[in-house]
Amino acid sequence: MVGTGIEAFVAGLPKAELHVHHVGSASPAVVAGLAARYEGQTAVPTDPEALAKYFEFTDFAHFIQVYLSVVDLIRDAEDVRTLTYGVAEELGRRNVRYAELTVTPYSSVRRGIPGEAFMEAIEDARKAAEAELGVVLRWCFDIPGEAGLESAEVTERLALDLRPEGLVSFGLGGPEVGVPRPQFQPYFDRARAAGLHSVPHAGEATGPETVWDALRFLGAERIGHGTSSVQDPRLVDYLGEHRIPLEVCPTSNIATRVVERIEDHPIKRMVEAGLFVTVNSDDPPMFGTDIDREYTVAAGLLGLDEGGVAELARQAVRASFLDEAGKRALLGEIDGYLAGWPLRR
């Protein structure tokens, strides 16, 4: 039974987060402030409390619609910098030491922000976050699948021609239904050839075949969500044999109606099958959650004690693209926190 002991343990636990979206992590205060800046030009509420109602989704398609309305609030480099540093502050409050933020530069560039200015804004915020908050950020540049091959071309160009120092991976997000993964293979091939890791979303709102496509055509090294993977025993065997991490986001799957009830979430089946599971928050303010809550939810679903929760945190570090020295340091911090936990109560 998960109680205040686990919640308190999670709150102080040093963590890494691998599946968390840039715009989707904007705090209600930041979103409301941006909405006020563009009042009369947006449907996004300016009252932080009203945002909770606005962020109630009927299905995955509705989530995308609301998400894009928030994206539309990011209109200049100052907005980008404000958003990015604000996300780092929220991560720091949850003792996240390292995060790979999924960034969709296409959405900002097509709204008129020059690519160079966008890169400068996120990099300035990244460096400030590390120096001032102790939060290390890295970027995954994400193709918004619903925008088609044009968005893939632009994302690839921005990633490879204007490559920011913090960029480590290349992704694919947005709706899965009606957006075949194989068409994006040339863009992933070039990104991988340039040294970027492949981390597409797959198997969230669709079945296991989308995960297979991400593996076969996109060279996926981690799978974003992978919720439906457990439906295919052959896929489970493959993921387990090749130790391909899954970026699992329990509350997100409930909020977008991918899973009906939290009790039905497949994370327990994933772990029992020996899959490499990490726990993440996805778009935390939009889903009324945060990384601490996701760890607590996972602990309840998996029946974990403090040692089990610490191992979940280690899994995220191992699956990350942090350099080896950074991994050793963060793993050591987790081990030290667990060893000292009885004295912290």
N, C-alpha and C positions, 0 to 999 in steps of 0.2 A: 504494500500500500504506500503510495507516494504522499508525503505530508510536508510539513514545513521544514523538516530536516533536509530533504532532497532539494526543496526550493531554495533554501539558504545556501546549500552546498553549490548549486548551479549558479547562483548569483555571483559568487566569488570566484568561480572556476575560470581560469584562463582558457580562451577558446580561439579557434580559427573558424571562419565561415567561408564556404565555397560557392554557395548559390544564393546570392542576394543582389537584387537589381538596384541600379543607381537611382533612377527616378522613383521606382517603387519603394525605396527606403526613405524618401523625404518625410520628415516628421510632420504631424498635423499643423504645427506652428509654422513650419517653413512653407508648406503647401498653402495654408491660409494667407500667409504674407504675400506669396506670389499671386494668389487669386485677387487679393486686394489691390496689388500693383496694376493688375489688368482688369479691374472691375468693369463690368459692362461688356467685356469681350470674351467672357468665359462662363460656363455653367457651374464651374467648381465653386462650392461655398467658401465664403470668407471667414466663417465661424468654425473654429476647430471642432466644436461639438457636433455641428451639422455634418462634418465630414464623415463621421461614423455611420450616419444614415446613408450618405452618398456612396460609401464603400460597402454597401450590402449588395452582393451580386446574385443575379438570378441564374446565371450559367457562365461558362467560360467565355462565350462571345460577348456577354455584357461586361465581364471583367476587362476584356481587351478594349472595349469602347470607353470605359471609365479611365483606364490606364492612359489611353491616348489623349484624353482630355487634360490629364495632369501633365503629360509630356508637352502639350501645347503651351503650358505656362513657362517653359524654359525657352526664353526668346533672345537672350543675349549672353555674352560671356560672363557678365556679373552674376546672372541667374545661375549659370553652370557652376561657378566657383562657390556661391552661397549654398547651393544644394549639396555639392560634394563635401564641403567641410562640415556641413550640418549632419550629413550621414555619418561621417567619421566620429563626430561627437556622440551620436547615438550608439554607435558600435563601442566606443570607449566606455560608455556608461554600463555596458553589459560585459565588460572585461574581455571583449574581443581584441586580441593582440594582432591578428592578421586576417585580412579579408580580401577575397577576389571579387570585386564588384563587376557585375555584368552591365556594361555600358553600351548604349545604342546610339552611336554618333550620327548615323544617318538621319534619325528623327530630328536632331538639332540642326544639322547642316541644311536639310531641305527646308527648314523654317528660317533660313537666312543667316545662321551663325557661321562665319568662315571656319573652315577646318582647322587652320592654324590657331585661331583664337580659342576654339574649343579645346584643343590639346593643351594650350598654355594654361587654360583655366583649371582643367582637371589635374594637371601636373603641379600647379602652384598649390592647390588644395591638398594634394597627396603629400607633398614635401612638408607643408605646414602641419598636417595631421601627425606625421611621424615625429617631427621635431617638438611639437607642442603638446600632443596628446599621447604619444607612444603607440599610435595605431598605424600599422603598416598596411598600406593599400596596394593592390595590384589590379590590373584591368583585364577583363575579357570583353573584346569587341564583338558585338552580337548583331547578326543579320536579323531584321524583323521580317519573318517569313511572309507575312501578309502583304508586304510591299513588293514582293517579287524579285526578279533577277536584277533589276536596276539597283535595288537596295544592297544586293550582294556585291555588285560591282563597286558601288560607292564605299561600302564598308571595307572591302578589300583594299581599295586605293588609300583610304584614310589610314588603315592599319599598316600598310607596307610602305607608302610614300611619306607619311607624316608620323611614323611610328614613335609613340611616346615611350619614355624610359620605363614606365610602369607596366607596359603591355606584356602579358604572358600567354594569352590564349585567344581563341577564335570560336565564336558560338553561333547558334541559330535558335531564335525564340519565336514568340508569337503563336498563332493558331497552328495546330498540327493537321487538323481536318482540312483537306483540300490543298495542302501545301506539301507536295512530295519532296522527300529529302534528297533523292538522287540528283535532282537538277542543280543542287548546290555543290556537287563534287568538285568541279574545277576550281572553285573559289577556296574550298578547304585544302585542295591539293597544293595550291600556291601558298596559302598561309602556312601550312605545315612545312613546306619546303623552305620557308623563311624562318623557321624555328619556333612558330607558335603552336601551342597545344590545342587539340580539338576537344571542345566540350559542348556539343549540341544538346538542346532539349529533345527528349524523345520518350514516347510511351507514357505520356501524361494523360492527354484527352483521346488517345488512340491506343490500339493494341500493340502487342509485342513486335509486329512486323516493322513498326516505325523504329524500334530500338535496333532491330537487325539492319535496317537501312542506314542508321547512324553509324553502326559499326563497319558495315561493308563499304559504304560509299563515302563516308565522311571521316573515317579513321578515328572514331571517337575514343578518347582516352578516359573520359568520365562521361556519365550519362546524367543529364539534367532531369530529375524526377525518376523516370523509369518505372513508374507506378504499376504499369501493366505487365512488367517483366515476368512476374510469378505465374502468369497464365500459360507460359510456354516452358515446359521442363527442359527442353533442349537449350533454350536461351539461358535459363537459370544455370545449367551446367557450364555453358560457355562463359558467362559472366564470372562464375565462381572460379573456373579453371584459370582464367586470364587476369583475375583480381582487378576487374574493372569497377571502380567505385561508382555508387549511385548517390546522387545528391537528393536526399529525401526531405520533403517539406510537408509534414503532416497537416498542419492547419490550412495551408494553402490549398491542398487537395480537397478539403471540406468546403472552404470558402468558394471555390470555383465549381463545386458540385461534381468534381471528378470522382470523389468517394462520398457516399451518402452520409455515413456516420463514422466518427473517429474510431469507434470500436471495430469497424470493418477495415481499417487501414491495413494495407499489406506489409507494413514494416516488420511485423513479427514473423510473417512467413519468409520475408527476405533474410532476416537474421538466422532463423532456424535452418534455412537452406545454405547458410554459410556465405552469403553475399557480403560484399564490402560496402557497408552502409555508413553514410555520413548524415548528420542532421543539420538542417538549415532553415532559414526563415522566409526566403523568397522575396516577398513584398510586404514586410512586417506591418507598417501602419495601415495599409490597405486591408490587411486580413485581421487586424486587431490582435497582433501577436508581436513577439520579439524572440530573439534566439534563446533567451532564458526559458521562456514558456515552451518553446519547441523541445528543448532538452527535458523539461519536466514532463511534457506530454509523452515523449518517447520513453522516458523512464517508467511511466505508468503502463504504457502498452507492452513494454518488454520486461517489466518486473525487475528493474535494475536498482541496486543499492549505489552508494557513493562510488565504489570501485568500478561498477559497471558504467556509470555515467562518465567517470574519468576516462574509461577506455573509449567511449564514443568520442570524447574530445580528442584523444590521441589519433583516432581514425581520421578525423578531419585534417589533422596536421600531416599525417602520412600521405593522404590523398592530395595534398596541396602541391602547388608549384613553387613553394617557398624553397630557397636554397638550403642545402644540407646543414650548414651551420645554423641557420635560422630554425630549421626543424628541430635540431638537437636542443637548442636553447629553449624553445617553446615546450617540447616534450619534457624537458627537465623541470620547467616551471610547473607543468601539470602534475608531475610526480611529486614535486616538493609541496604543492598545495594539498594533494591527497594525503601525503604523509603527515602533514601538520593539521589536518582537518579536525581531529577530536579536540585539539587544543584551541580551535577557533570558535567552538560553539559557545 
